[in-house]
Amino acid sequence: MSFHKLPKDDTQHQNHLDGAIKLLGLDLQEESEKAGLDNHLQRWIEDLKDANNPELHQLVIDLQELKAHFNSGGFDKDVVGTLLARLGENTTKAAIFSENPNTAERITKLGETLTATAAQVK
């Protein structure tokens, strides 16, 4: 028996984006010690991979690096700040690839939130 992965709809993507924005409003260092952050990052990585857009590849790489950093048990502000800043810039640019205006708006907001969080972490 094989299982086929059902494609996510825009509502699921929007919920993931809203969750990421909310998470970034919390104490990131404290959240890095909880399992929930890993789950958020993994969902985000999967959403980007599902888009199958080579323009989003750097976002996947940066998210995987951020996830690995948090899983290492450390919190290097320079590493986290640099990754968040790059993720913010590239996420904002990625909004143009969304066909749904509500999703694009959330992607832009996430990019802005990532950039602001990067400045706070540094």
C-alpha beads as a LAMMPS data file, in Angstrom:
LAMMPS data file: protein, C-alpha beads

122 atoms
121 bonds

1 atom types
1 bond types

-500.0 500.0 xlo xhi
-500.0 500.0 ylo yhi
-500.0 500.0 zlo zhi

Masses

1 110.0

Atoms # bond

1 1 1 0.000 0.000 0.000
2 1 1 1.447 3.374 -0.926
3 1 1 0.499 6.690 0.518
4 1 1 0.304 9.770 -1.618
5 1 1 1.025 13.094 -0.074
6 1 1 -1.935 15.394 -0.561
7 1 1 -0.960 18.827 -1.819
8 1 1 -1.446 21.624 0.670
9 1 1 -3.960 24.298 -0.152
10 1 1 -3.461 28.027 0.306
11 1 1 -5.220 27.982 3.673
12 1 1 -2.675 25.514 5.057
13 1 1 0.204 27.587 3.698
14 1 1 -1.332 30.737 5.198
15 1 1 -1.705 29.006 8.577
16 1 1 1.960 27.985 8.478
17 1 1 2.966 31.554 7.598
18 1 1 0.826 32.971 10.414
19 1 1 2.379 30.470 12.825
20 1 1 5.895 31.465 11.789
21 1 1 5.106 35.172 12.222
22 1 1 3.665 34.529 15.677
23 1 1 6.679 32.420 16.658
24 1 1 9.090 35.181 15.662
25 1 1 7.279 37.532 18.035
26 1 1 8.288 35.330 20.968
27 1 1 11.662 34.993 22.701
28 1 1 13.516 33.093 19.987
29 1 1 16.296 31.922 22.278
30 1 1 13.737 30.452 24.671
31 1 1 11.745 28.936 21.800
32 1 1 14.898 27.330 20.381
33 1 1 14.924 25.035 23.406
34 1 1 11.424 23.723 22.631
35 1 1 10.391 21.075 20.107
36 1 1 7.802 23.387 18.554
37 1 1 10.398 25.516 16.796
38 1 1 11.843 22.499 15.029
39 1 1 8.359 21.543 13.826
40 1 1 7.675 25.067 12.503
41 1 1 10.965 25.144 10.630
42 1 1 10.355 21.688 9.158
43 1 1 6.870 22.646 7.922
44 1 1 8.315 25.770 6.372
45 1 1 11.030 23.750 4.626
46 1 1 8.427 21.286 3.318
47 1 1 6.198 24.107 2.050
48 1 1 9.123 25.609 0.133
49 1 1 10.133 22.255 -1.317
50 1 1 6.519 21.592 -2.347
51 1 1 6.587 24.805 -4.378
52 1 1 9.254 23.163 -6.560
53 1 1 10.722 26.552 -7.463
54 1 1 14.524 26.737 -7.852
55 1 1 14.370 30.429 -6.886
56 1 1 13.425 29.326 -3.345
57 1 1 16.374 26.948 -2.911
58 1 1 18.481 29.387 -0.853
59 1 1 15.581 29.767 1.589
60 1 1 15.525 25.993 2.073
61 1 1 19.285 25.916 2.660
62 1 1 19.149 28.784 5.173
63 1 1 16.212 27.226 7.026
64 1 1 17.999 23.884 7.219
65 1 1 21.088 25.650 8.562
66 1 1 18.997 27.534 11.133
67 1 1 17.257 24.319 12.162
68 1 1 20.600 22.513 12.539
69 1 1 21.968 25.406 14.604
70 1 1 19.015 25.318 16.992
71 1 1 19.231 21.519 17.233
72 1 1 22.904 21.788 18.221
73 1 1 21.789 23.193 21.557
74 1 1 23.490 26.538 21.087
75 1 1 22.293 30.019 20.289
76 1 1 24.971 32.065 18.557
77 1 1 23.408 35.491 18.035
78 1 1 25.664 36.254 15.077
79 1 1 24.742 33.042 13.256
80 1 1 21.028 33.374 14.028
81 1 1 20.970 37.084 13.173
82 1 1 22.761 36.582 9.855
83 1 1 20.487 33.716 8.834
84 1 1 17.324 35.573 9.865
85 1 1 18.414 38.687 7.951
86 1 1 19.089 36.679 4.796
87 1 1 15.826 34.761 5.239
88 1 1 13.975 38.055 5.663
89 1 1 15.379 39.536 2.489
90 1 1 14.815 36.397 0.406
91 1 1 11.361 35.714 1.861
92 1 1 10.216 39.220 0.958
93 1 1 11.499 38.681 -2.595
94 1 1 9.722 35.297 -2.771
95 1 1 6.290 36.878 -2.305
96 1 1 6.113 37.540 -6.053
97 1 1 5.901 33.792 -6.702
98 1 1 2.618 33.412 -4.826
99 1 1 -0.474 33.327 -6.994
100 1 1 -2.814 34.034 -4.068
101 1 1 -2.743 37.683 -2.892
102 1 1 -3.560 36.690 0.709
103 1 1 -0.626 34.283 0.756
104 1 1 1.654 36.868 -0.882
105 1 1 0.698 39.402 1.791
106 1 1 1.578 36.917 4.533
107 1 1 4.886 36.055 2.861
108 1 1 5.781 39.755 2.729
109 1 1 4.815 40.175 6.387
110 1 1 6.928 37.152 7.319
111 1 1 9.899 38.621 5.443
112 1 1 9.519 41.915 7.295
113 1 1 9.174 40.089 10.620
114 1 1 12.293 38.013 9.925
115 1 1 14.262 41.166 9.132
116 1 1 13.044 42.892 12.303
117 1 1 13.802 39.819 14.415
118 1 1 17.303 39.614 12.927
119 1 1 17.968 43.192 14.049
120 1 1 16.741 42.394 17.571
121 1 1 18.850 39.236 17.854
122 1 1 22.104 40.950 16.851

Bonds

1 1 1 2
2 1 2 3
3 1 3 4
4 1 4 5
5 1 5 6
6 1 6 7
7 1 7 8
8 1 8 9
9 1 9 10
10 1 10 11
11 1 11 12
12 1 12 13
13 1 13 14
14 1 14 15
15 1 15 16
16 1 16 17
17 1 17 18
18 1 18 19
19 1 19 20
20 1 20 21
21 1 21 22
22 1 22 23
23 1 23 24
24 1 24 25
25 1 25 26
26 1 26 27
27 1 27 28
28 1 28 29
29 1 29 30
30 1 30 31
31 1 31 32
32 1 32 33
33 1 33 34
34 1 34 35
35 1 35 36
36 1 36 37
37 1 37 38
38 1 38 39
39 1 39 40
40 1 40 41
41 1 41 42
42 1 42 43
43 1 43 44
44 1 44 45
45 1 45 46
46 1 46 47
47 1 47 48
48 1 48 49
49 1 49 50
50 1 50 51
51 1 51 52
52 1 52 53
53 1 53 54
54 1 54 55
55 1 55 56
56 1 56 57
57 1 57 58
58 1 58 59
59 1 59 60
60 1 60 61
61 1 61 62
62 1 62 63
63 1 63 64
64 1 64 65
65 1 65 66
66 1 66 67
67 1 67 68
68 1 68 69
69 1 69 70
70 1 70 71
71 1 71 72
72 1 72 73
73 1 73 74
74 1 74 75
75 1 75 76
76 1 76 77
77 1 77 78
78 1 78 79
79 1 79 80
80 1 80 81
81 1 81 82
82 1 82 83
83 1 83 84
84 1 84 85
85 1 85 86
86 1 86 87
87 1 87 88
88 1 88 89
89 1 89 90
90 1 90 91
91 1 91 92
92 1 92 93
93 1 93 94
94 1 94 95
95 1 95 96
96 1 96 97
97 1 97 98
98 1 98 99
99 1 99 100
100 1 100 101
101 1 101 102
102 1 102 103
103 1 103 104
104 1 104 105
105 1 105 106
106 1 106 107
107 1 107 108
108 1 108 109
109 1 109 110
110 1 110 111
111 1 111 112
112 1 112 113
113 1 113 114
114 1 114 115
115 1 115 116
116 1 116 117
117 1 117 118
118 1 118 119
119 1 119 120
120 1 120 121
121 1 121 122
